[in-house]
Amino acid sequence: MEAVVRRENVTAAYQRVVRNGGAPGVDGVTVDELKAYCQTHWDRIRQELLEGRYQPQPIRKVEIPKPEGGQRRLGIPTVMDRMIQQAVLQIL
């Protein structure tokens, strides 16, 4: 987990999430607000990750219409959880 939370890795994950954009999760934090959110919460989240105590937020469920009719169900994680997922993926 040390490699996951290294500054270079987290910075690359942050940049990727910002570049990809996307809707906010259940907490309402947008990609544009992620930097400020990290500045406020990253030390605590980093420690939780290192100690194995981090709990992802619930997924925001939405339905979007399919072109041929019907609905497509989506699960949208918070931008922080997307950043953490990206940081882990980059190390795997």
Helices and strands as residue ranges (DSSP letters): H 7-20, G 31-33, H 34-50, E 60-65, E 71-76, H 79-91
